[in-house]
Amino acid sequence: MSLLEIRNLCVEFETRGGAFRAVDGVSLDIDPGEIVSIVGESGSGKSVAMLAVMGLLPRTAHVTADVLRFAGRDLMRLPARERRRIVGREIAMIFQEPMSSLNPCFTVGFQIGEVLKTHLGLGRAERRARTIELLGAVGIPDAERRLSAFPHQMSGGMSQRVMIAMAIACNPKLLIADEPTTALDVTIQAQILDLLVKLQQERGMALVLITHDMGVVAETAQRVIVQYAGQQVEKATTRELFRDPHHPYSAALLAALPERATTKVLPSIPGVVPGQYDRPQGCLFAPRCAHAFALCHAKAPPPAGSELSEALCHTPLVGGVPVVPGAAA
């Protein structure tokens, strides 16, 4: 049985201009001990989808789903108190900005201890010992001295390690890492990714890695979900996606990797992800797609099925060549 099951997840925000659908029909299964990456540009709804799972969206958000189940429990129907017992203990999340996610008014030791007190009910001495153990586990030297440090006294990489320590404090079954290497230099990025994979393997957690970096996906994930403008446009094993992407957006993301560049000028995707007021009538990617034809601009593609590598596209790519409906074989 899947650890996390999502079917047709939608998130709408009420705005002055009307309802805006930030997540539109996302479906996902995550098995215990699996690493799944959700990839796409900023504005693709990656973080919003996972915040909906966590129940951390503001009141202006309206969340619907045919299925939203964790470890056999229906998250849509659980009372708020029961859901709070799960979030932070069985499902944990590492947020994008460690410097703004940590409270500047409290020490690192206090903030990790608060998690242990709330979810595990540990006493003061037990919290201190466990916090030192966690800081050591995430590679922070002189862990006992760091207990009294405030966030501003730590570097970005160290702050991110503190966030990871907080997230794994209760040995969660599912860890969601939202852009865990944002604003870190390249060497620290590699260390943080290695640490996450190591902890995932040691503790048997499922790991959802939200990123826009296809290089990170190639190094860590077993399966990939590609999102664009709130929609899930392709899902595949990592090997299959890198070998033969079926959606033009997936192919464009891969083509922009420096190591895949065949010209002196690095390829890029023209335009931007559509927002509330500039959404096209047909396929949301059509204005930026090099393979779009008349039908793409006029009509939205049919929903993708559940099979791996099936793309939300009128002209899916096969071997890098678009397959146009009605074209001769």
Phi, psi and omega per residue, in radians:
M1 nan 2.430 3.130
S2 -1.157 2.536 3.083
L3 -1.259 -0.788 3.110
L4 -2.175 2.215 3.115
E5 -2.135 2.179 3.110
I6 -2.241 2.270 3.069
R7 -2.305 2.129 3.041
N8 0.939 0.906 3.098
L9 -1.331 2.228 3.105
C10 -2.275 2.450 3.090
V11 -2.291 2.146 3.100
E12 -2.072 2.474 3.084
F13 -1.971 2.339 3.069
E14 -1.421 2.150 3.116
T15 -2.230 3.019 3.127
R16 -1.105 -0.510 3.136
G17 -1.544 0.119 -3.116
G18 1.961 -3.015 -3.115
A19 -1.342 2.386 3.096
F20 -2.094 2.134 -3.117
R21 -1.550 1.862 -3.103
A22 -1.509 -0.489 3.066
V23 -2.262 2.238 -2.981
D24 -2.304 1.652 2.990
G25 1.312 0.705 3.137
V26 -1.441 2.328 3.078
S27 -2.239 2.434 -3.014
L28 -2.801 2.425 2.986
D29 -2.111 2.353 3.084
I30 -2.221 2.195 -3.136
D31 -1.594 2.741 3.088
P32 -1.001 2.372 3.086
G33 1.326 0.178 -3.082
E34 -1.726 2.615 3.039
I35 -1.925 2.031 3.135
V36 -2.098 2.361 3.123
S37 -1.919 2.395 3.013
I38 -1.917 2.090 -2.984
V39 -2.168 2.624 3.118
G40 2.803 2.908 3.125
E41 -1.193 2.937 3.004
S42 -1.050 2.374 -3.096
G43 1.636 0.106 -3.128
S44 -1.519 -0.102 3.107
G45 1.523 0.246 -3.104
K46 -1.125 -0.940 -3.101
S47 -1.181 -0.675 -3.113
V48 -1.092 -0.706 3.134
A49 -1.053 -0.768 -3.119
M50 -1.318 -0.560 3.046
L51 -1.144 -0.553 3.061
A52 -1.135 -0.705 3.078
V53 -1.086 -0.703 -3.134
M54 -1.299 -0.311 -3.073
G55 1.302 0.547 -3.055
L56 -1.915 0.241 3.120
L57 -1.420 2.696 3.138
P58 -1.223 2.983 -3.099
R59 -1.139 -0.366 3.119
T60 -1.254 -0.178 -3.133
A61 -1.569 2.389 3.064
H62 -1.999 1.975 -3.056
V63 -1.833 2.245 3.042
T64 -2.283 2.678 3.083
A65 -2.857 2.500 3.034
D66 -1.217 -0.673 3.078
V67 -2.484 2.286 2.983
L68 -2.500 1.591 -2.965
R69 -2.218 2.358 3.082
F70 -2.168 2.139 3.137
A71 0.878 0.710 3.098
G72 1.442 -0.009 -3.127
R73 -1.828 2.346 -3.103
D74 -1.387 1.847 -3.087
L75 -1.201 -0.427 -3.125
M76 -1.261 -0.431 -3.061
R77 -1.915 -0.105 3.136
L78 -1.183 2.411 3.008
P79 -1.037 2.636 -3.074
A80 -0.962 -0.688 -3.106
R81 -1.131 -0.741 3.133
E82 -1.184 -0.645 -3.140
R83 -1.157 -0.633 3.119
R84 -1.145 -0.485 3.085
R85 -1.217 -0.521 -3.138
I86 -1.398 -0.824 -3.091
V87 -1.228 2.162 -3.096
G88 1.735 -0.413 3.125
R89 -1.890 -1.002 -3.137
E90 -1.660 -0.495 3.025
I91 -2.121 2.166 3.137
A92 -2.213 2.737 -3.084
M93 -2.371 2.396 3.011
I94 -1.791 2.113 -3.028
F95 -1.531 2.907 -3.001
Q96 -1.062 -0.871 -2.989
E97 -1.901 1.734 -3.112
P98 -1.093 -0.595 -3.096
M99 -1.187 -0.491 3.120
S100 -1.741 -0.286 3.130
S101 -1.396 -0.564 3.083
L102 -1.384 2.493 3.134
N103 -1.366 2.088 -3.076
P104 -1.186 -0.250 -3.056
C105 -1.546 -0.158 -3.080
F106 -2.193 2.649 -3.140
T107 -1.236 2.824 3.104
V108 -1.047 -0.767 -3.131
G109 -1.072 -0.706 -3.141
F110 -1.128 -0.741 -3.061
Q111 -1.198 -0.673 3.063
I112 -1.225 -0.706 3.119
G113 -1.075 -0.559 3.121
E114 -1.093 -0.678 3.083
V115 -1.097 -0.794 -3.109
L116 -1.152 -0.629 3.123
K117 -1.237 -0.765 -3.073
T118 -1.172 -0.810 -3.006
H119 -1.663 -0.500 -3.080
L120 -1.984 -0.197 3.110
G121 1.158 0.510 -3.110
L122 -1.291 2.586 3.073
G123 -1.351 3.077 -3.033
R124 -1.047 -0.853 -3.106
A125 -1.129 -0.733 3.117
E126 -1.126 -0.698 3.123
R127 -1.093 -0.743 -3.126
R128 -1.095 -0.818 -3.127
A129 -1.111 -0.737 -3.131
R130 -1.181 -0.653 3.138
T131 -1.137 -0.749 3.090
I132 -1.069 -0.724 3.118
E133 -1.086 -0.754 -3.130
L134 -1.155 -0.755 3.128
L135 -1.092 -0.664 3.074
G136 -1.155 -0.661 -3.109
A137 -1.123 -0.536 -3.136
V138 -1.658 0.188 2.997
G139 1.480 0.419 3.088
I140 -1.606 2.060 -3.107
P141 -1.268 2.712 3.114
D142 0.908 0.931 -2.988
A143 -1.031 -0.665 -3.100
E144 -1.103 -0.674 3.125
R145 -1.222 -0.535 -3.100
R146 -1.249 -0.266 -3.140
L147 -0.985 -0.619 -3.061
S148 -1.650 0.126 -3.136
A149 -1.435 2.525 3.033
F150 -1.625 2.735 -3.090
P151 -0.925 -0.666 -3.091
H152 -1.208 -0.221 3.131
Q153 -1.576 0.060 -3.097
M154 -2.088 2.631 3.110
S155 -1.275 2.991 3.116
G156 -1.077 -0.720 3.123
G157 -1.144 -0.714 3.110
M158 -1.165 -0.687 3.105
S159 -1.097 -0.682 3.111
Q160 -1.151 -0.631 3.088
R161 -1.157 -0.619 3.059
V162 -1.106 -0.741 3.109
M163 -1.077 -0.673 3.095
I164 -1.150 -0.719 3.106
A165 -1.047 -0.737 3.096
M166 -1.095 -0.710 -3.073
A167 -1.192 -0.626 -3.094
I168 -1.643 0.072 -3.037
A169 -0.974 -0.630 -3.075
C170 -1.823 0.311 -3.124
N171 0.907 1.100 -3.093
P172 -1.164 2.726 3.059
K173 -1.428 -0.478 -3.118
L174 -2.329 2.231 3.093
L175 -2.041 2.195 3.098
I176 -1.872 2.102 -3.137
A177 -1.929 1.925 -3.077
D178 -1.677 1.811 -3.129
E179 0.816 1.030 -3.007
P180 -1.197 -0.195 -3.119
T181 -1.929 0.214 3.134
T182 -1.062 2.391 3.049
A183 1.168 0.241 3.075
L184 -1.840 2.608 3.124
D185 -1.278 2.924 -2.939
V186 -1.040 -0.761 -3.108
T187 -1.147 -0.675 3.123
I188 -1.225 -0.642 3.078
Q189 -0.964 -0.835 -3.131
A190 -1.084 -0.697 3.129
Q191 -1.119 -0.751 -3.130
I192 -1.141 -0.740 3.117
L193 -1.120 -0.767 3.103
D194 -1.063 -0.691 3.134
L195 -1.117 -0.783 -3.132
L196 -1.078 -0.781 -3.140
V197 -1.145 -0.704 3.116
K198 -1.080 -0.819 3.130
L199 -1.130 -0.674 3.124
Q200 -1.076 -0.746 -3.121
Q201 -1.249 -0.706 -3.121
E202 -1.175 -0.652 -3.032
R203 -1.766 -0.102 3.107
G204 1.203 0.428 3.135
M205 -1.326 2.709 2.846
A206 -1.478 2.500 -3.084
L207 -2.230 2.163 3.004
V208 -1.840 2.083 -3.079
L209 -1.918 1.924 3.112
I210 -1.592 2.191 -3.085
T211 -2.751 2.892 2.964
H212 -2.019 0.107 -3.064
D213 -1.762 1.884 -3.110
M214 -1.179 -0.438 3.066
G215 -1.120 -0.699 3.088
V216 -1.105 -0.712 3.127
V217 -1.044 -0.812 -3.090
A218 -1.072 -0.588 -3.057
E219 -1.443 -0.432 -2.945
T220 -2.129 -0.674 -2.901
A221 -1.494 2.629 3.014
Q222 -1.644 -0.620 3.073
R223 -2.293 2.740 -3.084
V224 -2.285 2.367 2.976
I225 -1.958 2.124 3.121
V226 -1.756 2.148 3.137
Q227 -2.020 2.534 3.085
Y228 -2.526 2.176 3.102
A229 0.903 0.685 3.090
G230 1.553 -0.174 -3.101
Q231 -1.816 2.588 3.061
Q232 -1.524 1.872 -3.011
V233 -1.645 -0.387 3.114
E234 -2.820 2.557 3.000
K235 -2.409 2.415 -3.041
A236 -2.842 2.876 2.927
T237 -1.185 2.707 -3.124
T238 -1.039 -0.751 -3.136
R239 -1.047 -0.807 -3.111
E240 -1.148 -0.726 -3.107
L241 -1.099 -0.763 -3.118
F242 -1.281 -0.485 -3.141
R243 -1.368 -0.774 -3.039
D244 -2.655 1.378 3.104
P245 -1.146 2.442 -3.086
H246 -1.724 -0.434 3.128
H247 -1.691 2.407 3.135
P248 -0.987 -0.546 3.112
Y249 -1.184 -0.748 3.092
S250 -1.068 -0.751 3.137
A251 -1.114 -0.672 3.142
A252 -1.185 -0.668 3.086
L253 -1.089 -0.744 -3.133
L254 -1.216 -0.646 -3.135
A255 -1.137 -0.427 -3.124
A256 -1.409 -0.077 3.086
L257 -1.201 2.280 -3.121
P258 -0.961 -0.672 -3.091
E259 -1.226 -0.258 3.118
R260 -1.747 -0.070 -3.090
A261 -1.121 2.354 3.121
T262 -1.919 -0.034 3.112
T263 -2.223 2.950 3.130
K264 -1.200 -0.508 3.121
V265 -1.626 2.158 -3.113
L266 -1.185 2.229 3.126
P267 -1.071 2.587 3.097
S268 -2.442 2.889 3.102
I269 -1.727 2.045 -3.122
P270 -1.177 2.720 3.086
G271 1.393 -2.959 -3.108
V272 -2.356 2.881 3.059
V273 -1.133 2.271 -3.115
P274 -1.135 2.513 3.107
G275 -1.795 -2.642 -3.064
Q276 -1.216 -0.623 -2.967
Y277 -1.832 -0.029 -3.115
D278 -2.222 0.563 -3.131
R279 -1.372 2.223 -3.117
P280 -1.223 2.848 -3.084
Q281 -1.233 -0.719 -3.085
G282 -1.632 -2.252 3.098
C283 -1.118 2.346 -3.091
L284 -1.173 -0.408 -3.139
F285 -1.620 -0.152 -3.027
A286 -0.923 -0.768 -3.121
P287 -1.085 -0.319 -3.104
R288 -1.929 0.006 -2.991
C289 -1.611 2.299 3.127
A290 -1.325 -0.235 -3.077
H291 -1.921 0.109 -3.069
A292 -1.181 2.500 3.020
F293 -2.249 -2.999 -2.952
A294 -0.965 -0.774 -3.101
L295 -1.083 -0.626 -3.133
C296 -1.060 -0.668 -3.114
H297 -1.389 -0.367 -3.038
A298 -1.712 -0.518 -2.997
K299 -2.460 2.412 3.090
A300 -1.211 2.488 3.128
P301 -1.184 2.699 3.117
P302 -1.160 2.679 -3.135
P303 -1.002 2.467 3.088
A304 -1.199 2.583 3.101
G305 -1.391 -2.925 -3.064
S306 -1.654 -0.091 -3.111
E307 -1.266 2.573 3.107
L308 -1.068 2.490 3.067
S309 1.245 0.126 3.067
E310 -1.401 2.261 -2.997
A311 -1.852 2.637 3.072
L312 -1.486 1.427 -2.966
C313 -2.794 2.481 3.019
H314 -1.282 -0.536 -3.084
T315 -2.177 1.165 -3.127
P316 -1.057 2.601 -3.136
L317 -1.534 2.454 3.003
V318 -2.298 1.978 -3.057
G319 1.115 0.503 3.128
G320 1.453 0.016 -3.121
V321 -1.944 2.253 -3.138
P322 -1.206 2.392 3.088
V323 -1.753 1.802 -3.090
V324 -1.496 2.265 3.128
P325 -0.977 2.342 3.091
G326 1.521 -0.112 -3.128
A327 -1.310 2.639 3.136
A328 -1.205 2.484 -3.137
A329 -1.242 nan nan
